């Protein structure tokens, strides 16, 4: 079964919704305009329950099927990124310095498309809970929704989500059982030295050299402290220090990201970072502090639910357009918090060639919205069939 015919019928409406959402990007939990638009559409569709203000601007909508049964959860993220848009499209961002550079406008649209179809047909048992979530990019909106009790309050038994994938075949799917995306942590290192004249370094305790030494030593954690087959990424992404060319500064600052799948590897990184920071600081005669912030956990797909989701994806896209064991990626996703609470699966939906995610010229491909909406709709009908 390809794209659901009824969903294909309102593909133009979905493109209109998505392009409108693209004009009003909002950050983190401040998704008020977006949530208002979503709520208005859901009321038009005739959902049975509409719960607003979850995790500040999140929404849970309930659609009842025919007869008793469990509740299946479908999630879409709504927030944008602090990026200046360079797409040149007529529906470009109207909010300066903000844009939908990750396709969350498309994710929201695909779930709205599924909501319209499911509310109209109700060809399933039990209920579907539509989870429209703020603050995926920053803030952990999924974590907040879970902590506010959405899984228990709405008795959700399993949960699914999609993410678009630039550079992957348009309308094709890929996923994998078990870990699919990494845990993401951040670290900040503050160095205190003694500044002075650039011509008299012997009278200083140079934080610039210490920052360089720490940054280089951090790379030995990957190359020398962990088993080569355990996925690990540590990237120093910022070094800030100094003002002019003839002054050695007092301070320096480093920042970076850590991506892991195994909690034991994560703990090893935390230990070694502290040892390296303190050891390097001592060797340069400066002091340094490490602030390590544990972020989103690894996104771990349930094996059975992933197999089921891949079957549904094959019905929608074709058997040769689904990769069910794609391997894992080092990016991160706060859908991980929902998967910690309930079994489910996270899949990628290809949107063809074009600029990648988080690029100022990225734009969601409206042609794949009916494919994603059909996947969401069919996963409900297949998981909770009437007969």
Secondary structure, DSSP 8 states (H G I E B T S, - for coil): --S-HHHHHTHHHHHHHHHHHHHT---TT--HHHHHHHHHHHHHHT-SEEEEEETTTEEEEEEE-SSS--EEEEEEE---BS-------TT--SSTT-B--SSHHHHHHHHHHHHHHHHHH--SSSEEEEEEE--SSSS-HHHHHHHTTHHHHTTEEEEEEEEEETTS-TT-EE--SEEEE-EEEEEEEEEE-B-EETT-GGGSB-HHHHHHHHHHHHHHHHHHSS-TTS-EEEEEEEEEE-SSTTEE-SEEEEEEEEEES-HHHHHHHHHHHHHHHHHHHHHHT-EEEEEEEE----EEE-HHHHHHHHHHHHHHH-GGGEES----BS---THHHHHHHSEEEEEEEE--SS--TT-TT----GGGHHHHHHHHHHHHHHHT---
